[in-house]
């Protein structure tokens, strides 16, 4: 089995921040990442302690979002340098991983 060293990136957002569409366009159109997955959480909170959740009483959704992607370490470093202006500090986590090819 062949492997490739990659960096895995996870970005934490909420729907109400209005960042997702711009971030996805950047990762797709400008950075040419091979693939991105966005997960919508059912509940969560961050540094502020404000709970983001969905209930039948809520008319507007402000649910947690997790954006994940991976690429070569050098490309991820370049991407993180470019998107750091779009993402609030403390919302990006990355770690080395192994891709089985």
LUMRO-412694 format. One record per residue (C-alpha): residue number from 1; x, y, z. Coordinates in steps of 0.001 Angstrom, whole numbers, plus 500000, padded with zeros to 6 digits. Layout:
# residues N
BAKE  voba    east   north      up
BAKE   NUM       X       Y       Z
...
This chain:
# residues 101
BAKE  voba    east   north      up
BAKE     1  500000  500000  500000
BAKE     2  501326  503443  499047
BAKE     3  500927  506425  501353
BAKE     4  501282  510190  501122
BAKE     5  501945  512596  503981
BAKE     6  499235  515262  504126
BAKE     7  497957  517932  506498
BAKE     8  494351  517727  507644
BAKE     9  492511  520968  508417
BAKE    10  489327  521506  510409
BAKE    11  487682  524945  510553
BAKE    12  484950  525733  513087
BAKE    13  482291  528291  512107
BAKE    14  478634  529048  512668
BAKE    15  476027  529684  510000
BAKE    16  475357  533157  511375
BAKE    17  478933  534315  510715
BAKE    18  478239  534302  506974
BAKE    19  481759  533083  506168
BAKE    20  481026  529662  504666
BAKE    21  480179  530546  501056
BAKE    22  483158  532862  500680
BAKE    23  485464  530250  502225
BAKE    24  484190  527484  499936
BAKE    25  484612  529667  496852
BAKE    26  488163  530472  497939
BAKE    27  489065  526812  498563
BAKE    28  487480  525697  495266
BAKE    29  488247  528528  492836
BAKE    30  491478  530042  494134
BAKE    31  493214  527318  496149
BAKE    32  492078  524357  493995
BAKE    33  491714  521996  496966
BAKE    34  490805  518509  495751
BAKE    35  487836  518194  498100
BAKE    36  486110  519845  501029
BAKE    37  483415  518510  503343
BAKE    38  481118  520691  505435
BAKE    39  479298  519246  508428
BAKE    40  476370  520975  510138
BAKE    41  476253  520339  513864
BAKE    42  473055  519970  515820
BAKE    43  474459  521857  518782
BAKE    44  477676  523391  520026
BAKE    45  479415  526308  521688
BAKE    46  482773  527991  521429
BAKE    47  484936  530425  523350
BAKE    48  482053  532854  523890
BAKE    49  480036  530149  525626
BAKE    50  476975  530996  523515
BAKE    51  475030  527832  522731
BAKE    52  474228  527325  519047
BAKE    53  471484  524781  518582
BAKE    54  468340  524017  516653
BAKE    55  464900  523645  518120
BAKE    56  461395  523743  516737
BAKE    57  460997  527218  518234
BAKE    58  463924  528667  516271
BAKE    59  463040  530390  513016
BAKE    60  466612  531313  512101
BAKE    61  469381  528753  512222
BAKE    62  472782  529601  513617
BAKE    63  474122  526077  513834
BAKE    64  477773  525095  514195
BAKE    65  479603  524253  510976
BAKE    66  482790  522229  510529
BAKE    67  484743  522560  507277
BAKE    68  487349  519859  506608
BAKE    69  489960  519377  503902
BAKE    70  493450  517970  503404
BAKE    71  496332  518473  501020
BAKE    72  500119  518411  500968
BAKE    73  501767  520161  503931
BAKE    74  503207  522955  501764
BAKE    75  499898  523625  500026
BAKE    76  498025  523662  503358
BAKE    77  500550  526147  504777
BAKE    78  499959  528402  501769
BAKE    79  496171  528044  502046
BAKE    80  496151  528806  505766
BAKE    81  498183  531937  505073
BAKE    82  495593  533079  502543
BAKE    83  492433  532238  504508
BAKE    84  493694  533486  507877
BAKE    85  492235  536915  506999
BAKE    86  488784  535354  506481
BAKE    87  488632  533112  509582
BAKE    88  488515  534397  513172
BAKE    89  491549  533463  515310
BAKE    90  491201  530190  517201
BAKE    91  488842  528563  514686
BAKE    92  491353  526478  512698
BAKE    93  492942  523195  513779
BAKE    94  495378  521197  511660
BAKE    95  497412  518054  512089
BAKE    96  499573  515716  510009
BAKE    97  497895  512641  508538
BAKE    98  498635  509808  506146
BAKE    99  496654  509360  502951
BAKE   100  496450  505827  501595
BAKE   101  496792  505941  497803
